[in-house]
């Protein structure tokens, strides 16, 4: 008969030894008595397994189950849980009595600490550790420098995994839980800073390794909208950097970190879930310089570049090439850096640096040549933003060279071709003498109207084309900037939709109140018959109120229309309620 008292004698000795090790290392989770004499928990290792043990009475083991793949009579996980159950049942609550103290009756927590002697401290810690595995693990790790343990990294991994599991629901960590998780892990990482302060660099490094491994996995199934879990990951990387920066850390530890980063940075996951890969790479870069591992660093970059493919691969490859150039310069290999620059001129930042160098040297011809090639590359890649960036560089060069023609062309482009930009418009306008500005503006307006008409004529699908050329979009900003209100009104009258009227209301209502009201009223009546639902009723009422506030003459016709709509829709209480708000103005 298998019991809690004799199971070691009836189970294979190797299994007993492994189960005992699991129990002693704190890898048995919190025991829960799910029913009378039925105990359940999890055992942590390379994988985590659920174990349930049922007792026939206080001592006899009636049945057990573990979801591990072991096919023998009793596995090491069940054995570890048997040790835990026996220990749990052997516990007897005892009271720790502090030494009498005159201050203890109303004393502070510090007074209580001072009143307890060393033996009582040890007794309390021992008892608490036997009942709370998490406390035991934290205690062991906090004082790990006192008695070095070969499995510190494993213990950290298990502790962090327990914390993650506590806040996980079927493998997912929601928004609120992610904040609680990050707070608890952050408290743990604070111990790492204490380790660095005490010179325990080995364990601080092992804590970082465990934190990065477990947290990057947790982040894959986490709603980290607050960014706090990512922040804790960054804190772990900063702790690693603190070890590297310390002059007291042994070269052997820094060498271990360098080799660790060589392996970790080859994994895409650090770059897929945030900027953690780039943060780690900064530590790797500094270590390579510090340790003099020049060839190893360059070789690592070359290996990574060879295996990178696709759009993301191109981006990461560019990052690595830029770091390689910076590294060559930092170690005094300017010749190699310049050679690499020439080989990577398709990278915008590298070309940009060369353009800036030419501008500083006032070699504008070379700068413009570099930019022209950059525009060709960007156009082939269909990177319109990069094309615009290069053209802005050309505009700055044109200003430096006082090239009026180039300034005029580029300023007009940026003033009108990317939506209207007032600053560029005035830069364009000021390239003309004051006496020529009106003529230039009229010419610009004519050109844009003609271009709009030509583009409209190219529309081949009449079902999706507007009823007339979109002149407002092309010239209205110029009319507004030049206060050509009569021309703006004429275009609005030609396209008198309600949204169009409201778009130009602030510019025209004060100059042409009657004309605007004449366009508003039929639109309000049309939408009064068409709207459905409270949100549309409220929207119509808001638009009416805006017109009432800016056009005093609108009071009588809008009030009459509102009353008419209310009368016509007696069974629409929401509509009546929203429209009544118009009458209260």
C-alpha positions in Angstrom: 0.0 0.0 0.0 1.4 3.4 -1.1 1.3 6.0 1.7 2.8 9.4 2.5 5.1 7.7 5.0 6.5 4.9 2.7 6.3 6.1 -0.9 10.1 6.6 -1.1 10.6 2.9 -0.4 8.0 1.8 -3.1 9.1 4.1 -6.0 12.2 3.7 -8.1 15.1 5.3 -6.3 16.1 7.4 -9.4 12.5 8.8 -9.6 12.6 9.5 -5.8 15.9 11.4 -6.1 14.6 13.5 -9.0 11.3 14.2 -7.3 13.0 15.2 -4.1 15.2 17.6 -6.1 12.2 19.2 -7.7 10.6 19.7 -4.2 13.8 21.0 -2.6 14.3 23.5 -5.5 10.8 25.0 -5.0 9.4 23.7 -8.3 6.2 22.5 -6.7 3.5 25.2 -7.0 1.0 26.2 -4.4 -0.9 23.2 -3.0 -4.7 23.4 -3.1 -7.1 21.0 -1.5 -9.8 21.0 -4.2 -11.9 18.5 -2.3 -11.6 16.6 0.9 -8.2 14.7 0.7 -7.8 15.7 -3.0 -4.6 17.8 -3.6 -3.8 19.6 -6.8 -0.9 21.7 -8.0 1.6 22.3 -10.8 5.2 21.2 -11.0 7.6 23.4 -13.0 10.5 22.3 -15.0 11.5 22.4 -18.7 7.7 22.2 -19.1 4.9 22.7 -16.5 2.7 19.8 -15.5 -0.5 19.5 -13.5 -0.6 16.9 -10.8 -3.5 15.7 -8.6 -3.2 13.3 -5.7 -6.1 11.7 -3.9 -5.8 10.3 -0.4 -8.1 7.5 1.0 -7.5 8.9 4.5 -5.0 11.2 6.1 -2.1 9.0 4.9 -3.0 6.4 2.3 -2.4 7.5 -1.4 -5.5 6.2 -3.2 -4.8 7.6 -6.7 -2.8 10.2 -8.6 -2.6 11.7 -12.1 0.0 13.8 -13.9 -0.2 15.1 -17.5 3.5 14.5 -18.3 4.4 11.9 -21.0 6.2 9.5 -18.5 4.7 6.0 -18.9 6.2 4.4 -15.7 4.3 3.6 -12.5 5.0 6.9 -10.7 6.7 10.0 -12.2 9.0 12.5 -10.6 6.3 15.1 -10.6 3.9 13.0 -8.5 6.8 12.1 -6.2 7.6 15.8 -5.7 4.0 16.6 -4.9 3.9 13.7 -2.3 6.8 15.3 -0.5 4.9 18.6 -0.6 1.7 17.1 0.8 3.5 15.3 3.6 5.3 18.5 4.5 2.0 20.4 4.4 0.3 17.9 6.7 3.2 17.9 9.1 2.9 21.6 9.7 1.6 22.6 13.1 0.8 26.2 13.7 3.2 27.7 16.3 3.2 31.2 17.8 6.4 33.2 17.7 6.7 35.2 20.9 8.7 38.4 20.7 10.8 39.6 23.6 8.9 42.0 25.9 9.4 45.6 25.0 8.2 48.7 26.7 7.5 50.2 23.2 5.8 47.1 21.7 2.3 47.8 22.9 1.9 50.8 20.6 5.2 50.5 18.8 6.1 50.7 15.1 7.1 47.9 12.8 10.7 48.9 13.3 10.2 48.5 17.1 8.9 45.0 16.5 11.9 44.1 14.3 14.3 45.4 17.0 12.5 43.3 19.6 12.9 40.0 17.8 16.2 38.2 18.2 18.2 36.3 15.6 16.9 32.9 16.5 13.4 34.1 16.3 14.1 35.7 12.9 15.5 32.4 11.6 12.6 30.4 13.0 10.1 32.7 11.3 11.8 32.7 7.9 12.1 28.9 8.0 8.5 28.4 8.8 7.3 30.9 6.3 9.5 29.5 3.6 8.1 26.0 4.2 4.6 27.2 3.7 5.2 29.7 0.9 7.3 28.5 -2.0 7.4 32.0 -3.7 8.7 33.6 -0.5 11.4 30.9 -0.2 12.4 31.4 -3.8 12.6 35.2 -3.4 14.6 34.8 -0.2 17.1 32.4 -1.8 17.6 34.7 -4.8 17.9 37.9 -2.7 20.7 36.3 -0.7 22.1 34.2 -3.5 25.6 35.9 -3.1 25.9 34.5 0.4 25.8 30.8 -0.7 26.1 30.7 -4.6 23.7 28.2 -6.1 24.3 26.6 -9.5 20.7 27.0 -10.6 20.1 30.7 -10.0 19.0 31.3 -13.5 16.6 28.4 -13.4 15.1 29.6 -10.2 14.6 33.1 -11.6 12.9 31.6 -14.7 10.6 29.6 -12.5 9.7 32.5 -10.3 9.0 34.8 -13.2 7.0 32.1 -14.9 4.9 31.7 -11.8 4.2 35.4 -11.7 3.3 35.4 -15.4 1.0 32.5 -14.8 -0.7 34.2 -11.9 -1.8 37.0 -14.2 -2.6 34.9 -17.3 -6.0 33.6 -18.3 -5.7 30.6 -20.6 -2.5 32.0 -22.0 -3.6 35.6 -22.4 -2.8 38.6 -20.2 -5.3 41.3 -20.4 -4.8 45.1 -20.0 -5.3 45.3 -16.2 -3.4 42.1 -15.5 -0.5 43.3 -17.7 -0.1 46.4 -15.4 -0.1 44.2 -12.3 2.4 41.8 -13.8 4.8 44.6 -14.8 4.6 46.0 -11.3 5.5 42.7 -9.7 8.3 41.9 -12.1 9.6 45.5 -11.7 9.9 44.9 -8.0 11.9 41.8 -8.7 14.2 43.6 -11.1 14.8 46.2 -8.4 16.7 43.5 -6.6 19.0 43.3 -9.6 20.0 46.9 -9.1 20.8 46.0 -5.5 23.0 43.1 -6.8 24.9 45.5 -9.0 25.4 47.9 -6.1 26.7 45.0 -4.0 29.0 43.8 -6.8 27.0 40.6 -7.4 27.2 41.0 -11.2 26.8 37.3 -12.0 23.4 37.0 -10.5 22.3 40.3 -11.9 23.2 39.0 -15.4 21.4 35.7 -14.7 18.3 37.7 -13.6 18.4 39.6 -16.9 18.6 36.5 -18.9 15.7 34.9 -17.2 13.6 38.1 -17.4 14.2 38.6 -21.1 13.5 34.9 -21.9 10.2 34.8 -20.0 8.9 38.3 -20.7 9.4 38.2 -24.5 7.3 35.1 -24.6 4.7 36.6 -22.3 4.5 39.7 -24.5 3.3 37.5 -27.4 0.0 36.9 -25.6 -0.4 40.1 -23.8 -2.5 43.3 -24.2 0.3 45.7 -23.4 -1.6 48.8 -24.5 -0.1 50.7 -21.6 3.4 49.7 -22.6 4.3 48.7 -19.1 5.4 45.1 -19.8 7.5 46.5 -22.6 8.9 49.0 -20.1 9.9 46.2 -17.7 11.6 44.5 -20.6 13.6 47.7 -21.2 14.4 47.9 -17.5 15.9 44.4 -17.7 18.0 45.5 -20.7 19.1 48.6 -18.8 20.1 46.4 -15.9 22.2 44.3 -18.3 23.8 47.6 -19.6 24.6 48.6 -16.0 26.6 45.4 -15.5 28.5 46.1 -18.7 29.2 49.8 -17.7 30.5 48.9 -14.3 34.3 49.0 -14.0 34.1 46.5 -11.2 32.4 43.7 -13.3 34.9 41.0 -14.2 35.9 40.7 -17.8 34.7 37.1 -17.7 31.2 38.2 -16.9 31.3 40.7 -19.7 32.5 38.0 -22.1 29.6 35.8 -21.1 27.2 38.7 -21.8 28.8 39.2 -25.2 28.4 35.6 -26.1 24.8 35.6 -24.8 23.9 38.6 -27.0 25.5 37.0 -30.0 22.9 34.2 -29.7 19.9 36.3 -28.6 20.3 38.9 -31.2 20.1 36.3 -34.0 16.4 35.7 -32.9 13.8 37.8 -34.7 11.4 37.9 -31.8 13.3 40.7 -30.1 12.7 42.9 -33.1 9.2 41.8 -33.8 7.6 42.9 -30.5 9.1 46.3 -30.0 12.5 47.9 -30.0 14.1 45.5 -27.6 16.4 44.0 -30.2 17.8 47.5 -30.9 18.2 48.2 -27.2 20.1 44.9 -26.8 22.2 45.6 -29.9 23.4 48.9 -28.3 24.7 46.8 -25.3 26.3 44.4 -27.8 27.9 47.3 -29.7 29.4 48.8 -26.6 30.7 45.4 -25.4 32.4 44.8 -28.7 34.3 48.1 -28.4 35.1 47.5 -24.7 36.3 44.0 -25.2 38.1 44.6 -28.5 36.0 42.0 -30.3 36.1 43.8 -33.6 36.2 40.9 -35.9 33.5 39.0 -34.0 31.2 42.0 -34.2 31.7 42.6 -37.9 31.3 38.9 -38.6 28.0 38.8 -36.6 26.6 41.7 -38.7 27.7 40.0 -42.0 26.1 36.7 -41.0 22.8 38.4 -40.1 22.7 40.4 -43.3 23.2 37.3 -45.4 20.1 35.6 -44.0 17.8 38.7 -44.0 15.2 38.8 -46.7 11.9 40.6 -47.5 10.8 44.1 -46.7 11.5 43.8 -43.0 14.8 42.2 -43.8 15.8 45.2 -45.9 15.0 47.5 -43.0 17.0 45.5 -40.5 19.8 45.1 -43.0 20.0 48.9 -43.4 20.1 49.2 -39.6 23.0 46.8 -39.3 25.0 48.4 -42.2 24.6 51.8 -40.5 25.9 50.3 -37.2 28.8 48.7 -39.1 29.8 52.0 -40.5 29.6 53.7 -37.1 31.6 50.9 -35.6 34.4 51.1 -38.2 34.7 54.9 -37.4 34.7 54.3 -33.7 37.6 51.8 -33.8 39.6 54.1 -36.2 38.9 52.2 -39.4 37.8 55.3 -41.4 38.9 53.8 -44.7 36.7 50.7 -44.2 33.8 53.0 -43.2 34.1 55.2 -46.3 34.2 52.1 -48.5 31.0 50.8 -46.9 29.4 54.2 -47.3 30.0 54.1 -51.0 28.5 50.6 -51.2 25.4 51.6 -49.3 24.3 54.9 -50.8 20.8 53.5 -51.4 20.3 53.8 -47.6 18.6 57.2 -47.1 20.4 58.0 -43.8 23.8 57.2 -45.3 23.1 59.3 -48.4 21.7 62.1 -46.1 24.9 62.2 -44.1 26.9 62.6 -47.3 24.6 65.3 -48.6 25.0 67.2 -45.3 28.7 66.9 -45.5 28.7 68.4 -49.0 26.4 71.3 -47.9 28.8 72.0 -44.9 31.6 72.2 -47.4 29.4 74.4 -49.7 29.8 71.9 -52.5 26.2 72.4 -53.6 26.8 70.7 -57.0 27.8 67.5 -55.3 24.9 67.7 -52.9 22.4 68.2 -55.7 23.9 65.2 -57.6 23.6 63.0 -54.5 20.0 64.2 -54.0 19.0 63.6 -57.7 20.3 60.0 -57.5 18.4 59.6 -54.2 15.2 60.8 -55.8 15.6 58.2 -58.6 16.1 55.4 -56.0 13.1 56.5 -54.0 10.9 56.7 -57.0 11.8 53.2 -58.1 10.9 52.0 -54.6 7.7 54.1 -54.6 8.8 55.9 -51.4 6.9 59.2 -52.0 7.8 60.4 -48.5 11.5 60.0 -49.2 11.1 61.9 -52.5 9.5 64.8 -50.7 12.3 64.7 -48.1 14.9 65.0 -50.9 13.1 67.8 -52.6 13.0 69.8 -49.4 16.8 69.4 -49.2 16.9 70.9 -52.8 14.8 73.8 -51.6 17.2 74.5 -48.8 20.1 74.4 -51.2 18.2 76.7 -53.6 17.8 79.2 -50.8 21.5 79.0 -49.9 22.4 79.6 -53.6 19.7 82.3 -53.9 18.4 80.4 -56.9 15.0 82.1 -57.4 13.8 79.9 -60.2 14.4 76.7 -58.1 12.9 78.3 -55.0 9.8 79.3 -56.9 9.3 75.8 -58.5 9.9 73.8 -55.3 8.0 76.2 -53.0 4.9 76.1 -55.3 5.2 72.3 -55.3 5.1 72.1 -51.5 2.5 74.8 -51.2 -0.1 73.1 -53.3 0.8 69.5 -54.2 0.6 68.0 -50.7 -2.4 69.9 -49.6 -2.2 73.6 -49.0 0.8 74.9 -46.9 0.6 78.6 -46.1 4.4 78.9 -45.3 5.5 77.5 -48.6 2.8 79.5 -50.4 4.2 82.8 -49.1 7.8 81.6 -49.8 6.7 81.1 -53.4 4.8 84.4 -53.6 7.8 86.4 -52.3 10.0 85.2 -55.1 8.1 87.8 -57.2 8.5 91.6 -56.8 5.4 93.1 -55.3 4.3 94.7 -58.6 4.4 91.2 -60.2 2.7 89.2 -57.5 -0.9 89.7 -58.7 -0.1 88.6 -62.2 1.8 85.5 -60.9 -1.2 84.6 -58.7 -3.6 84.9 -61.6 -1.4 82.8 -63.7 -1.2 80.2 -61.0 -5.0 80.1 -60.6 -5.5 79.7 -64.3 -2.9 76.9 -64.5 -4.5 75.0 -61.7 -8.1 75.4 -63.1 -6.9 74.2 -66.5 -5.1 71.2 -64.9 -8.1 70.3 -62.9 -10.3 70.4 -66.0 -7.9 68.2 -67.9 -7.8 65.6 -65.1 -11.5 65.6 -64.9 -11.9 65.0 -68.6 -9.7 61.8 -68.2 -12.2 60.2 -65.9 -13.5 57.2 -67.7 -16.1 56.0 -65.2 -19.0 58.5 -65.0 -20.5 56.7 -62.0 -17.6 57.6 -59.7 -16.7 61.0 -61.2 -18.1 64.2 -59.6 -20.7 66.1 -61.6 -18.2 68.8 -62.3 -14.5 69.4 -62.0 -13.3 69.7 -58.4 -12.2 73.3 -58.7 -12.7 74.1 -55.0 -10.0 71.6 -54.0 -7.5 73.0 -56.4 -7.9 76.8 -56.0 -10.0 77.5 -52.9 -7.0 77.7 -50.6 -5.5 80.4 -52.8 -8.8 82.3 -52.9 -8.9 82.2 -49.1 -5.3 83.2 -48.7 -5.8 86.1 -51.1 -9.3 86.9 -49.7 -10.9 86.5 -53.1 -14.3 86.0 -51.5 -16.4 86.6 -54.6 -14.6 83.9 -56.5 -14.8 81.5 -53.6 -18.6 82.1 -53.3 -19.0 81.4 -57.1 -17.4 78.0 -56.7 -19.4 77.2 -53.6 -22.6 78.1 -55.4 -21.7 75.7 -58.1 -21.2 72.9 -55.6 -23.7 73.7 -52.9 -23.8 70.5 -51.0 -24.3 70.9 -47.2 -20.8 69.7 -46.3 -19.3 72.1 -48.9 -21.3 75.0 -47.4 -20.1 74.2 -43.9 -16.5 73.7 -45.1 -16.4 77.4 -46.3 -18.9 78.8 -43.8 -16.4 80.7 -41.7 -15.0 82.5 -44.7 -18.3 83.3 -46.5 -21.0 83.7 -43.8 -19.9 87.1 -42.7 -19.4 88.4 -46.2 -22.4 86.9 -48.0 -25.0 85.9 -45.4 -28.0 86.1 -47.7 -26.4 84.1 -50.4 -25.2 81.4 -48.0 -28.7 81.2 -46.3 -30.3 80.8 -49.7 -28.1 77.7 -50.2 -28.5 76.4 -46.7 -32.3 76.3 -46.5 -33.1 73.8 -49.3 -30.2 71.6 -47.9 -31.7 71.7 -44.4 -35.1 70.8 -45.7 -33.7 68.0 -47.8 -31.8 66.4 -44.9 -34.8 67.0 -42.6 -36.7 64.5 -44.6 -33.8 62.1 -45.0 -32.2 61.8 -41.5 -32.8 58.8 -39.3 -31.7 58.0 -35.8 -30.8 60.2 -32.9 -27.2 60.8 -34.0 -28.3 62.1 -37.4 -31.0 64.3 -35.8 -28.5 65.7 -33.4 -26.0 66.4 -36.3 -28.6 68.3 -38.3 -29.6 70.3 -35.2 -25.9 71.2 -34.6 -25.5 72.4 -38.1 -28.7 74.5 -37.9 -27.5 76.1 -34.6 -24.2 77.0 -36.2 -25.9 78.9 -39.0 -28.3 80.6 -36.6 -25.4 81.9 -34.5 -23.4 83.3 -37.5 -26.3 84.5 -39.7 -28.9 86.5 -37.8 -31.2 86.6 -40.8 -31.5 82.8 -40.5 -33.6 82.9 -37.4 -37.0 83.2 -38.9 -36.7 80.7 -41.8 -34.8 78.0 -39.8 -37.3 78.3 -36.9 -40.2 77.9 -39.4 -38.5 74.9 -40.9 -37.9 73.3 -37.5 -41.5 73.7 -36.5 -42.6 72.2 -39.9 -40.3 69.2 -39.4 -41.6 68.6 -35.9 -45.2 68.8 -37.1 -44.5 66.4 -39.9 -42.9 63.8 -37.7 -45.1 63.4 -34.5 -43.9 59.8 -34.1 -40.2 60.6 -33.9 -39.7 61.6 -30.3 -35.9 61.6 -30.6 -36.1 63.9 -33.6 -38.5 66.3 -31.9 -36.2 66.3 -28.8 -33.1 67.2 -30.8 -34.8 69.8 -33.0 -36.4 71.5 -30.0 -32.8 72.3 -28.9 -32.6 74.6 -32.0 -35.7 76.5 -30.9 -34.2 77.2 -27.5 -31.3 79.3 -28.9 
